[in-house]
Amino acid sequence: MKRLVLLLIIALASAQPASAKLRQDPVAAWNDLALETVRLTRASDTDAARSYAMVNAAIYDAVNGIASQHRRRAHLLKPPKGAPPQGDQHAAAAAAAHAVLTRLYPDYTDRYDDQLKADLGEGPRVAAGRAWGESVGTYIFDLRTTDGSRPVETQPPGSGPEIFPQAWSGTQYRNMAPFGILDAARYVGPGPSPLASLDYAAAFAEVKLVGDARIPDSGKSALYQYWSLPTGSAQPPGEWLKIALKVSAQLPLTQKSRLFALLGTAMSDASIPTTRTKFVHRHWRPETAIQQADTDGNPHTEKDPAWKPRAGSPGSTPEYISGHSSFSATAATVLGGFFCADRIPFTHVTDSAPTDPATGRPMERTFASFSEAAAEAGRSRVVGGVHFEFSNQAGLTMGRNVAAEILSRKLLYTTPPTHHGQCPL
């Protein structure tokens, strides 16, 4: 009997058209393209997060629109009205992502066209799915053209104790319209520890020691580099998409597109209060704070004019809060909430991972849970000497709270279960 069933499965597989057997997972294929584009364009972390959110919102609404004709589910931005009930969901997902990326990054249209051609088969279902996906992607791009993320604004240089001294471009993201949260202002951090406080002195002393470039520590240097993710990488939001691609590989398209829509929009929304907090508090980086400690009014801090961060750079934005921390905690919370389990182990290699001298390959790190990876990403900024611990903790808290709102409000099924797993929301 088992042999008969096996032969039947083989026969059915052989009867499928070649295009059906060879088609790629559109969520993986188009997120890989988005990651590649962010690297090539050297996009900022906030701009990258917005791009990832738009791509995955389009994929989800394209897939969901067709699926909703058979089982009602919540849409994100584009209502399912007009979706073809028999449209091909893979074609819809690919066409939606293509529509967004070609408009966001027109210089790479040829690359996107090649991917779309590889993704599509033939027949009326494919044509219907493609047309629907194109309309969804165009709708979402047009909707976000007036979301406040343009034109680019710059906060001018400042001076004085506690003030970040450099000009900072990209501050317009503080006013960007969210994808899912209701009010970004409620997540703006209360501010760093007061300069004259003992808590500030303790955080100062810690980063002055563990982040000092003059004190060799291969473990701390490797940890910082692993999570550094500078311009030209997929940026911190991109690393969490890479992690999600790994742990969601076996999910069906409807579930996977939902996960990535939640993840992308949550991280983009986290960038708004992160940017707003930096703009409001404009706190100095440890390098400036340590070199100018004689101006802070705190008897427990000591000036060191020669101090340099282990990271080699003070950072190009104000210190409070840590964006790596807020992005990472947001993503880790969304992943844990979606799967109803935080403790899902995975092995990961970041874009900036140091080379393993024994193998000559980028070093892998293995994590027991999503929250462990987020905590390590945040901590890396302290040992790198670019953030105080209170900014790391504030970023982690903000990220968890943003994710909790997204999970409680967006893309909920109209019938149970509300998650991929069985836990209550």
Contacts in CASP RR format, 6 or more apart in sequence:
PFRMAT RR
TARGET T0000
AUTHOR 0000-0000-0000
METHOD contacts of the structure
MODEL  1
MKRLVLLLIIALASAQPASAKLRQDPVAAWNDLALETVRLTRASDTDAAR
SYAMVNAAIYDAVNGIASQHRRRAHLLKPPKGAPPQGDQHAAAAAAAHAV
LTRLYPDYTDRYDDQLKADLGEGPRVAAGRAWGESVGTYIFDLRTTDGSR
PVETQPPGSGPEIFPQAWSGTQYRNMAPFGILDAARYVGPGPSPLASLDY
AAAFAEVKLVGDARIPDSGKSALYQYWSLPTGSAQPPGEWLKIALKVSAQ
LPLTQKSRLFALLGTAMSDASIPTTRTKFVHRHWRPETAIQQADTDGNPH
TEKDPAWKPRAGSPGSTPEYISGHSSFSATAATVLGGFFCADRIPFTHVT
DSAPTDPATGRPMERTFASFSEAAAEAGRSRVVGGVHFEFSNQAGLTMGR
NVAAEILSRKLLYTTPPTHHGQCPL
13 21 0 8 1.000
17 121 0 8 1.000
17 122 0 8 1.000
19 120 0 8 1.000
19 121 0 8 1.000
19 122 0 8 1.000
20 121 0 8 1.000
23 90 0 8 1.000
23 119 0 8 1.000
23 121 0 8 1.000
24 118 0 8 1.000
24 119 0 8 1.000
25 253 0 8 1.000
25 256 0 8 1.000
26 59 0 8 1.000
26 90 0 8 1.000
26 93 0 8 1.000
26 94 0 8 1.000
26 97 0 8 1.000
26 119 0 8 1.000
26 253 0 8 1.000
27 56 0 8 1.000
27 59 0 8 1.000
27 93 0 8 1.000
27 245 0 8 1.000
27 253 0 8 1.000
27 256 0 8 1.000
27 257 0 8 1.000
27 260 0 8 1.000
28 245 0 8 1.000
28 249 0 8 1.000
29 94 0 8 1.000
29 115 0 8 1.000
29 119 0 8 1.000
30 55 0 8 1.000
30 59 0 8 1.000
30 93 0 8 1.000
30 94 0 8 1.000
30 97 0 8 1.000
30 98 0 8 1.000
30 101 0 8 1.000
30 115 0 8 1.000
31 52 0 8 1.000
31 55 0 8 1.000
31 56 0 8 1.000
31 241 0 8 1.000
31 245 0 8 1.000
31 260 0 8 1.000
32 245 0 8 1.000
33 97 0 8 1.000
33 101 0 8 1.000
33 111 0 8 1.000
33 112 0 8 1.000
33 115 0 8 1.000
34 51 0 8 1.000
34 52 0 8 1.000
34 55 0 8 1.000
34 97 0 8 1.000
34 101 0 8 1.000
34 241 0 8 1.000
35 234 0 8 1.000
35 238 0 8 1.000
35 241 0 8 1.000
35 242 0 8 1.000
37 43 0 8 1.000
37 51 0 8 1.000
37 101 0 8 1.000
37 105 0 8 1.000
37 108 0 8 1.000
38 48 0 8 1.000
38 51 0 8 1.000
38 52 0 8 1.000
38 232 0 8 1.000
38 234 0 8 1.000
38 235 0 8 1.000
38 238 0 8 1.000
39 232 0 8 1.000
39 233 0 8 1.000
39 234 0 8 1.000
39 351 0 8 1.000
40 108 0 8 1.000
40 232 0 8 1.000
41 105 0 8 1.000
42 231 0 8 1.000
42 232 0 8 1.000
43 51 0 8 1.000
43 232 0 8 1.000
43 235 0 8 1.000
44 170 0 8 1.000
44 231 0 8 1.000
44 235 0 8 1.000
45 229 0 8 1.000
45 235 0 8 1.000
45 236 0 8 1.000
45 237 0 8 1.000
45 271 0 8 1.000
45 323 0 8 1.000
45 327 0 8 1.000
46 170 0 8 1.000
46 173 0 8 1.000
46 271 0 8 1.000
46 274 0 8 1.000
46 275 0 8 1.000
47 149 0 8 1.000
48 234 0 8 1.000
48 235 0 8 1.000
48 237 0 8 1.000
48 238 0 8 1.000
49 235 0 8 1.000
49 237 0 8 1.000
49 264 0 8 1.000
49 267 0 8 1.000
49 268 0 8 1.000
49 270 0 8 1.000
49 271 0 8 1.000
49 327 0 8 1.000
50 144 0 8 1.000
50 149 0 8 1.000
50 173 0 8 1.000
50 176 0 8 1.000
50 268 0 8 1.000
50 271 0 8 1.000
51 104 0 8 1.000
52 237 0 8 1.000
52 238 0 8 1.000
52 241 0 8 1.000
52 264 0 8 1.000
52 267 0 8 1.000
52 268 0 8 1.000
53 179 0 8 1.000
53 264 0 8 1.000
53 265 0 8 1.000
53 267 0 8 1.000
53 268 0 8 1.000
53 269 0 8 1.000
54 100 0 8 1.000
54 104 0 8 1.000
54 140 0 8 1.000
54 141 0 8 1.000
54 144 0 8 1.000
55 97 0 8 1.000
55 100 0 8 1.000
55 101 0 8 1.000
56 257 0 8 1.000
56 260 0 8 1.000
56 261 0 8 1.000
56 263 0 8 1.000
56 264 0 8 1.000
56 265 0 8 1.000
57 76 0 8 1.000
57 77 0 8 1.000
57 140 0 8 1.000
57 179 0 8 1.000
57 261 0 8 1.000
57 264 0 8 1.000
57 265 0 8 1.000
58 78 0 8 1.000
58 96 0 8 1.000
58 97 0 8 1.000
58 99 0 8 1.000
58 100 0 8 1.000
58 133 0 8 1.000
58 136 0 8 1.000
58 137 0 8 1.000
58 140 0 8 1.000
58 141 0 8 1.000
59 93 0 8 1.000
59 96 0 8 1.000
59 97 0 8 1.000
59 257 0 8 1.000
59 260 0 8 1.000
59 261 0 8 1.000
60 76 0 8 1.000
60 257 0 8 1.000
60 258 0 8 1.000
60 260 0 8 1.000
60 261 0 8 1.000
60 411 0 8 1.000
61 75 0 8 1.000
61 76 0 8 1.000
61 77 0 8 1.000
61 78 0 8 1.000
61 80 0 8 1.000
61 96 0 8 1.000
61 136 0 8 1.000
61 137 0 8 1.000
61 140 0 8 1.000
61 261 0 8 1.000
62 78 0 8 1.000
62 89 0 8 1.000
62 92 0 8 1.000
62 93 0 8 1.000
62 95 0 8 1.000
62 96 0 8 1.000
62 129 0 8 1.000
62 132 0 8 1.000
62 133 0 8 1.000
62 136 0 8 1.000
62 137 0 8 1.000
63 89 0 8 1.000
63 92 0 8 1.000
63 93 0 8 1.000
63 253 0 8 1.000
63 254 0 8 1.000
63 257 0 8 1.000
64 73 0 8 1.000
64 74 0 8 1.000
64 75 0 8 1.000
64 76 0 8 1.000
64 80 0 8 1.000
64 254 0 8 1.000
64 257 0 8 1.000
64 258 0 8 1.000
65 75 0 8 1.000
65 78 0 8 1.000
65 80 0 8 1.000
65 83 0 8 1.000
65 92 0 8 1.000
65 132 0 8 1.000
65 136 0 8 1.000
66 80 0 8 1.000
66 83 0 8 1.000
66 84 0 8 1.000
66 85 0 8 1.000
66 87 0 8 1.000
66 89 0 8 1.000
66 92 0 8 1.000
66 129 0 8 1.000
66 132 0 8 1.000
67 73 0 8 1.000
67 89 0 8 1.000
67 254 0 8 1.000
68 75 0 8 1.000
68 80 0 8 1.000
68 83 0 8 1.000
69 80 0 8 1.000
69 83 0 8 1.000
69 84 0 8 1.000
69 85 0 8 1.000
70 85 0 8 1.000
71 415 0 8 1.000
72 414 0 8 1.000
72 415 0 8 1.000
73 411 0 8 1.000
73 413 0 8 1.000
73 414 0 8 1.000
74 410 0 8 1.000
74 411 0 8 1.000
74 412 0 8 1.000
74 413 0 8 1.000
74 414 0 8 1.000
76 179 0 8 1.000
76 261 0 8 1.000
76 265 0 8 1.000
76 410 0 8 1.000
76 411 0 8 1.000
77 139 0 8 1.000
77 140 0 8 1.000
77 143 0 8 1.000
77 179 0 8 1.000
78 136 0 8 1.000
78 137 0 8 1.000
78 139 0 8 1.000
78 140 0 8 1.000
82 132 0 8 1.000
83 132 0 8 1.000
84 125 0 8 1.000
84 128 0 8 1.000
84 129 0 8 1.000
84 131 0 8 1.000
84 132 0 8 1.000
86 125 0 8 1.000
86 128 0 8 1.000
87 125 0 8 1.000
87 126 0 8 1.000
87 128 0 8 1.000
87 129 0 8 1.000
87 132 0 8 1.000
88 121 0 8 1.000
88 125 0 8 1.000
88 126 0 8 1.000
88 128 0 8 1.000
88 129 0 8 1.000
88 130 0 8 1.000
89 129 0 8 1.000
89 253 0 8 1.000
89 254 0 8 1.000
90 119 0 8 1.000
90 253 0 8 1.000
91 119 0 8 1.000
91 120 0 8 1.000
91 121 0 8 1.000
91 125 0 8 1.000
91 126 0 8 1.000
91 127 0 8 1.000
91 129 0 8 1.000
91 130 0 8 1.000
91 133 0 8 1.000
92 129 0 8 1.000
92 130 0 8 1.000
92 132 0 8 1.000
92 133 0 8 1.000
92 136 0 8 1.000
93 133 0 8 1.000
93 253 0 8 1.000
93 257 0 8 1.000
94 115 0 8 1.000
94 116 0 8 1.000
94 119 0 8 1.000
94 120 0 8 1.000
94 130 0 8 1.000
95 116 0 8 1.000
95 120 0 8 1.000
95 129 0 8 1.000
95 130 0 8 1.000
95 131 0 8 1.000
95 132 0 8 1.000
95 133 0 8 1.000
95 134 0 8 1.000
95 137 0 8 1.000
96 133 0 8 1.000
96 134 0 8 1.000
96 136 0 8 1.000
96 137 0 8 1.000
96 140 0 8 1.000
97 137 0 8 1.000
98 112 0 8 1.000
98 113 0 8 1.000
98 115 0 8 1.000
98 116 0 8 1.000
98 134 0 8 1.000
99 133 0 8 1.000
99 134 0 8 1.000
99 136 0 8 1.000
99 137 0 8 1.000
99 138 0 8 1.000
99 141 0 8 1.000
100 137 0 8 1.000
100 140 0 8 1.000
100 141 0 8 1.000
101 108 0 8 1.000
101 112 0 8 1.000
102 108 0 8 1.000
102 109 0 8 1.000
102 112 0 8 1.000
102 113 0 8 1.000
103 138 0 8 1.000
103 141 0 8 1.000
104 141 0 8 1.000
120 126 0 8 1.000
120 130 0 8 1.000
144 177 0 8 1.000
147 176 0 8 1.000
147 177 0 8 1.000
148 172 0 8 1.000
148 175 0 8 1.000
148 176 0 8 1.000
148 177 0 8 1.000
149 172 0 8 1.000
149 173 0 8 1.000
149 176 0 8 1.000
150 172 0 8 1.000
151 172 0 8 1.000
152 169 0 8 1.000
152 170 0 8 1.000
152 172 0 8 1.000
153 169 0 8 1.000
153 170 0 8 1.000
153 171 0 8 1.000
153 172 0 8 1.000
154 167 0 8 1.000
154 168 0 8 1.000
154 169 0 8 1.000
154 170 0 8 1.000
154 171 0 8 1.000
155 167 0 8 1.000
155 168 0 8 1.000
155 171 0 8 1.000
155 279 0 8 1.000
155 282 0 8 1.000
156 167 0 8 1.000
157 165 0 8 1.000
157 166 0 8 1.000
157 167 0 8 1.000
158 164 0 8 1.000
158 165 0 8 1.000
158 282 0 8 1.000
159 165 0 8 1.000
160 295 0 8 1.000
161 195 0 8 1.000
161 284 0 8 1.000
161 292 0 8 1.000
161 295 0 8 1.000
161 296 0 8 1.000
161 297 0 8 1.000
162 192 0 8 1.000
162 195 0 8 1.000
162 283 0 8 1.000
162 284 0 8 1.000
162 289 0 8 1.000
162 296 0 8 1.000
163 282 0 8 1.000
163 283 0 8 1.000
163 284 0 8 1.000
164 282 0 8 1.000
164 283 0 8 1.000
164 284 0 8 1.000
164 285 0 8 1.000
164 288 0 8 1.000
164 317 0 8 1.000
164 318 0 8 1.000
164 319 0 8 1.000
165 284 0 8 1.000
165 288 0 8 1.000
166 316 0 8 1.000
168 278 0 8 1.000
168 279 0 8 1.000
168 316 0 8 1.000
168 317 0 8 1.000
168 318 0 8 1.000
170 275 0 8 1.000
171 275 0 8 1.000
171 279 0 8 1.000
173 271 0 8 1.000
173 272 0 8 1.000
173 275 0 8 1.000
174 184 0 8 1.000
174 272 0 8 1.000
174 275 0 8 1.000
174 276 0 8 1.000
174 279 0 8 1.000
175 272 0 8 1.000
175 276 0 8 1.000
176 271 0 8 1.000
176 272 0 8 1.000
178 184 0 8 1.000
178 268 0 8 1.000
178 269 0 8 1.000
178 272 0 8 1.000
179 264 0 8 1.000
179 265 0 8 1.000
179 268 0 8 1.000
179 269 0 8 1.000
180 265 0 8 1.000
180 266 0 8 1.000
180 269 0 8 1.000
180 405 0 8 1.000
180 406 0 8 1.000
180 409 0 8 1.000
180 410 0 8 1.000
181 187 0 8 1.000
181 269 0 8 1.000
181 272 0 8 1.000
181 402 0 8 1.000
181 405 0 8 1.000
181 406 0 8 1.000
181 409 0 8 1.000
182 405 0 8 1.000
182 409 0 8 1.000
184 269 0 8 1.000
184 272 0 8 1.000
184 273 0 8 1.000
184 276 0 8 1.000
185 273 0 8 1.000
185 276 0 8 1.000
186 273 0 8 1.000
187 273 0 8 1.000
187 277 0 8 1.000
187 398 0 8 1.000
187 399 0 8 1.000
187 401 0 8 1.000
187 402 0 8 1.000
188 273 0 8 1.000
188 276 0 8 1.000
188 277 0 8 1.000
188 280 0 8 1.000
189 273 0 8 1.000
189 277 0 8 1.000
189 281 0 8 1.000
189 320 0 8 1.000
189 321 0 8 1.000
189 394 0 8 1.000
189 398 0 8 1.000
191 277 0 8 1.000
191 280 0 8 1.000
191 281 0 8 1.000
191 283 0 8 1.000
191 320 0 8 1.000
191 394 0 8 1.000
192 200 0 8 1.000
192 281 0 8 1.000
192 283 0 8 1.000
192 319 0 8 1.000
192 320 0 8 1.000
192 388 0 8 1.000
192 390 0 8 1.000
192 391 0 8 1.000
193 199 0 8 1.000
193 200 0 8 1.000
193 203 0 8 1.000
193 388 0 8 1.000
193 390 0 8 1.000
194 200 0 8 1.000
195 296 0 8 1.000
195 297 0 8 1.000
195 298 0 8 1.000
196 296 0 8 1.000
196 297 0 8 1.000
196 298 0 8 1.000
197 298 0 8 1.000
198 300 0 8 1.000
199 390 0 8 1.000
200 296 0 8 1.000
200 298 0 8 1.000
200 301 0 8 1.000
200 388 0 8 1.000
200 390 0 8 1.000
201 298 0 8 1.000
201 300 0 8 1.000
201 301 0 8 1.000
203 388 0 8 1.000
203 389 0 8 1.000
203 390 0 8 1.000
204 286 0 8 1.000
204 289 0 8 1.000
204 290 0 8 1.000
204 293 0 8 1.000
204 298 0 8 1.000
204 300 0 8 1.000
204 301 0 8 1.000
204 388 0 8 1.000
205 300 0 8 1.000
205 301 0 8 1.000
206 382 0 8 1.000
206 388 0 8 1.000
206 389 0 8 1.000
207 286 0 8 1.000
207 290 0 8 1.000
207 382 0 8 1.000
207 385 0 8 1.000
207 387 0 8 1.000
207 388 0 8 1.000
207 389 0 8 1.000
208 286 0 8 1.000
208 290 0 8 1.000
208 304 0 8 1.000
208 307 0 8 1.000
209 215 0 8 1.000
210 217 0 8 1.000
210 220 0 8 1.000
210 310 0 8 1.000
210 382 0 8 1.000
210 383 0 8 1.000
210 384 0 8 1.000
210 385 0 8 1.000
211 220 0 8 1.000
211 286 0 8 1.000
211 309 0 8 1.000
211 310 0 8 1.000
211 311 0 8 1.000
211 382 0 8 1.000
211 383 0 8 1.000
211 384 0 8 1.000
211 385 0 8 1.000
212 307 0 8 1.000
212 308 0 8 1.000
212 309 0 8 1.000
212 310 0 8 1.000
212 385 0 8 1.000
213 308 0 8 1.000
213 309 0 8 1.000
213 310 0 8 1.000
213 311 0 8 1.000
213 312 0 8 1.000
214 306 0 8 1.000
214 307 0 8 1.000
214 308 0 8 1.000
217 310 0 8 1.000
217 383 0 8 1.000
220 310 0 8 1.000
220 383 0 8 1.000
220 384 0 8 1.000
221 310 0 8 1.000
221 354 0 8 1.000
221 384 0 8 1.000
222 354 0 8 1.000
222 363 0 8 1.000
223 376 0 8 1.000
223 379 0 8 1.000
223 380 0 8 1.000
223 383 0 8 1.000
224 310 0 8 1.000
224 311 0 8 1.000
224 380 0 8 1.000
224 381 0 8 1.000
224 383 0 8 1.000
224 384 0 8 1.000
224 385 0 8 1.000
225 352 0 8 1.000
225 353 0 8 1.000
225 354 0 8 1.000
226 350 0 8 1.000
226 352 0 8 1.000
226 353 0 8 1.000
226 354 0 8 1.000
226 363 0 8 1.000
226 365 0 8 1.000
226 380 0 8 1.000
227 236 0 8 1.000
227 239 0 8 1.000
227 324 0 8 1.000
227 350 0 8 1.000
227 352 0 8 1.000
227 376 0 8 1.000
227 377 0 8 1.000
227 378 0 8 1.000
227 380 0 8 1.000
227 381 0 8 1.000
228 311 0 8 1.000
228 352 0 8 1.000
228 380 0 8 1.000
229 235 0 8 1.000
229 236 0 8 1.000
229 239 0 8 1.000
229 324 0 8 1.000
229 350 0 8 1.000
229 351 0 8 1.000
229 352 0 8 1.000
230 352 0 8 1.000
232 351 0 8 1.000
233 350 0 8 1.000
233 351 0 8 1.000
233 352 0 8 1.000
234 241 0 8 1.000
234 242 0 8 1.000
234 351 0 8 1.000
236 323 0 8 1.000
236 324 0 8 1.000
236 327 0 8 1.000
236 328 0 8 1.000
236 377 0 8 1.000
237 264 0 8 1.000
237 267 0 8 1.000
237 268 0 8 1.000
237 327 0 8 1.000
237 331 0 8 1.000
239 348 0 8 1.000
239 350 0 8 1.000
239 351 0 8 1.000
239 377 0 8 1.000
240 263 0 8 1.000
240 267 0 8 1.000
240 327 0 8 1.000
240 328 0 8 1.000
240 331 0 8 1.000
240 332 0 8 1.000
240 335 0 8 1.000
241 260 0 8 1.000
241 263 0 8 1.000
241 264 0 8 1.000
242 348 0 8 1.000
242 350 0 8 1.000
243 331 0 8 1.000
243 335 0 8 1.000
243 346 0 8 1.000
243 348 0 8 1.000
243 370 0 8 1.000
243 373 0 8 1.000
244 259 0 8 1.000
244 260 0 8 1.000
244 263 0 8 1.000
244 331 0 8 1.000
244 335 0 8 1.000
246 346 0 8 1.000
246 348 0 8 1.000
247 335 0 8 1.000
247 339 0 8 1.000
247 344 0 8 1.000
247 346 0 8 1.000
248 255 0 8 1.000
248 256 0 8 1.000
248 259 0 8 1.000
248 260 0 8 1.000
251 259 0 8 1.000
251 420 0 8 1.000
255 420 0 8 1.000
258 338 0 8 1.000
258 411 0 8 1.000
259 334 0 8 1.000
259 335 0 8 1.000
259 338 0 8 1.000
259 420 0 8 1.000
261 411 0 8 1.000
262 334 0 8 1.000
262 338 0 8 1.000
262 406 0 8 1.000
262 407 0 8 1.000
262 410 0 8 1.000
262 411 0 8 1.000
263 331 0 8 1.000
263 334 0 8 1.000
263 335 0 8 1.000
263 338 0 8 1.000
265 406 0 8 1.000
265 410 0 8 1.000
266 330 0 8 1.000
266 331 0 8 1.000
266 333 0 8 1.000
266 334 0 8 1.000
266 402 0 8 1.000
266 403 0 8 1.000
266 406 0 8 1.000
267 327 0 8 1.000
267 330 0 8 1.000
267 331 0 8 1.000
269 330 0 8 1.000
269 402 0 8 1.000
269 406 0 8 1.000
270 326 0 8 1.000
270 327 0 8 1.000
270 330 0 8 1.000
270 398 0 8 1.000
270 399 0 8 1.000
270 402 0 8 1.000
270 403 0 8 1.000
271 326 0 8 1.000
271 327 0 8 1.000
273 326 0 8 1.000
273 398 0 8 1.000
273 402 0 8 1.000
274 321 0 8 1.000
274 323 0 8 1.000
274 326 0 8 1.000
274 327 0 8 1.000
274 395 0 8 1.000
274 398 0 8 1.000
277 320 0 8 1.000
277 321 0 8 1.000
277 394 0 8 1.000
277 398 0 8 1.000
278 317 0 8 1.000
278 318 0 8 1.000
278 319 0 8 1.000
278 320 0 8 1.000
278 321 0 8 1.000
279 318 0 8 1.000
281 318 0 8 1.000
281 320 0 8 1.000
282 318 0 8 1.000
283 318 0 8 1.000
283 319 0 8 1.000
283 320 0 8 1.000
283 391 0 8 1.000
284 292 0 8 1.000
284 318 0 8 1.000
284 319 0 8 1.000
285 309 0 8 1.000
285 314 0 8 1.000
285 315 0 8 1.000
285 318 0 8 1.000
285 319 0 8 1.000
285 386 0 8 1.000
285 387 0 8 1.000
286 309 0 8 1.000
286 314 0 8 1.000
286 319 0 8 1.000
286 385 0 8 1.000
286 386 0 8 1.000
286 387 0 8 1.000
286 388 0 8 1.000
287 307 0 8 1.000
287 308 0 8 1.000
287 309 0 8 1.000
287 314 0 8 1.000
287 385 0 8 1.000
287 386 0 8 1.000
288 314 0 8 1.000
289 296 0 8 1.000
289 301 0 8 1.000
290 301 0 8 1.000
290 303 0 8 1.000
290 304 0 8 1.000
290 307 0 8 1.000
291 303 0 8 1.000
291 304 0 8 1.000
291 305 0 8 1.000
291 307 0 8 1.000
292 303 0 8 1.000
293 301 0 8 1.000
293 302 0 8 1.000
293 303 0 8 1.000
293 304 0 8 1.000
294 303 0 8 1.000
309 384 0 8 1.000
309 385 0 8 1.000
309 386 0 8 1.000
310 383 0 8 1.000
310 384 0 8 1.000
310 385 0 8 1.000
311 384 0 8 1.000
311 385 0 8 1.000
311 386 0 8 1.000
313 386 0 8 1.000
314 386 0 8 1.000
315 386 0 8 1.000
319 386 0 8 1.000
319 387 0 8 1.000
319 388 0 8 1.000
319 391 0 8 1.000
320 388 0 8 1.000
320 390 0 8 1.000
320 391 0 8 1.000
320 394 0 8 1.000
321 391 0 8 1.000
321 394 0 8 1.000
321 395 0 8 1.000
321 398 0 8 1.000
322 378 0 8 1.000
322 381 0 8 1.000
322 387 0 8 1.000
322 391 0 8 1.000
322 392 0 8 1.000
322 394 0 8 1.000
322 395 0 8 1.000
323 395 0 8 1.000
324 377 0 8 1.000
324 378 0 8 1.000
324 380 0 8 1.000
324 381 0 8 1.000
325 374 0 8 1.000
325 377 0 8 1.000
325 378 0 8 1.000
325 381 0 8 1.000
325 387 0 8 1.000
325 391 0 8 1.000
325 392 0 8 1.000
325 393 0 8 1.000
325 394 0 8 1.000
325 395 0 8 1.000
325 396 0 8 1.000
325 398 0 8 1.000
325 399 0 8 1.000
326 395 0 8 1.000
326 396 0 8 1.000
326 398 0 8 1.000
326 399 0 8 1.000
326 402 0 8 1.000
327 399 0 8 1.000
328 373 0 8 1.000
328 374 0 8 1.000
328 377 0 8 1.000
328 378 0 8 1.000
328 396 0 8 1.000
329 371 0 8 1.000
329 374 0 8 1.000
329 395 0 8 1.000
329 396 0 8 1.000
329 397 0 8 1.000
329 398 0 8 1.000
329 399 0 8 1.000
329 400 0 8 1.000
329 403 0 8 1.000
330 399 0 8 1.000
330 400 0 8 1.000
330 402 0 8 1.000
330 403 0 8 1.000
331 370 0 8 1.000
331 374 0 8 1.000
331 403 0 8 1.000
332 342 0 8 1.000
332 369 0 8 1.000
332 370 0 8 1.000
332 371 0 8 1.000
332 373 0 8 1.000
332 374 0 8 1.000
332 403 0 8 1.000
333 370 0 8 1.000
333 371 0 8 1.000
333 399 0 8 1.000
333 400 0 8 1.000
333 403 0 8 1.000
333 404 0 8 1.000
333 407 0 8 1.000
334 403 0 8 1.000
334 406 0 8 1.000
334 407 0 8 1.000
335 344 0 8 1.000
335 370 0 8 1.000
336 342 0 8 1.000
336 344 0 8 1.000
336 370 0 8 1.000
337 403 0 8 1.000
337 407 0 8 1.000
337 419 0 8 1.000
337 423 0 8 1.000
338 407 0 8 1.000
338 419 0 8 1.000
338 420 0 8 1.000
339 419 0 8 1.000
339 420 0 8 1.000
339 421 0 8 1.000
340 419 0 8 1.000
340 420 0 8 1.000
340 421 0 8 1.000
340 422 0 8 1.000
340 423 0 8 1.000
342 369 0 8 1.000
342 370 0 8 1.000
342 371 0 8 1.000
343 368 0 8 1.000
343 369 0 8 1.000
344 369 0 8 1.000
344 370 0 8 1.000
345 366 0 8 1.000
345 367 0 8 1.000
345 368 0 8 1.000
345 369 0 8 1.000
346 366 0 8 1.000
346 367 0 8 1.000
346 373 0 8 1.000
347 364 0 8 1.000
347 365 0 8 1.000
347 366 0 8 1.000
347 367 0 8 1.000
348 364 0 8 1.000
348 365 0 8 1.000
348 366 0 8 1.000
348 367 0 8 1.000
348 373 0 8 1.000
349 362 0 8 1.000
349 363 0 8 1.000
349 364 0 8 1.000
349 365 0 8 1.000
350 362 0 8 1.000
353 362 0 8 1.000
353 363 0 8 1.000
353 364 0 8 1.000
353 365 0 8 1.000
354 362 0 8 1.000
354 363 0 8 1.000
355 361 0 8 1.000
355 362 0 8 1.000
355 363 0 8 1.000
356 362 0 8 1.000
356 363 0 8 1.000
365 376 0 8 1.000
367 373 0 8 1.000
367 376 0 8 1.000
374 396 0 8 1.000
375 396 0 8 1.000
378 387 0 8 1.000
378 392 0 8 1.000
378 396 0 8 1.000
379 392 0 8 1.000
381 387 0 8 1.000
381 391 0 8 1.000
381 392 0 8 1.000
382 388 0 8 1.000
382 389 0 8 1.000
382 392 0 8 1.000
407 425 0 8 1.000
408 425 0 8 1.000
412 418 0 8 1.000
412 425 0 8 1.000
418 424 0 8 1.000
418 425 0 8 1.000
419 425 0 8 1.000
END
